Amino acid sequence: MAKKSKMEYFRTEIEELIKKGVSIRSAWKIINSELPDYAKISYMGFYNYAKQFKKK
């Protein structure tokens, strides 16, 4: 079984933020502020994950 991405746990929150019109960078900052220092998500990884919601 494949390991889930950290971003999968925040999928609904990311999708809602993008639908509200929040920029991907701002959504990344919001999600990262909720994570401990050792679990921070890189911007490029987040961008590549979140752009799928931008197209909808």
Order of alpha helices (4+ residues) and beta strands (2+ residues): alpha-alpha-alpha
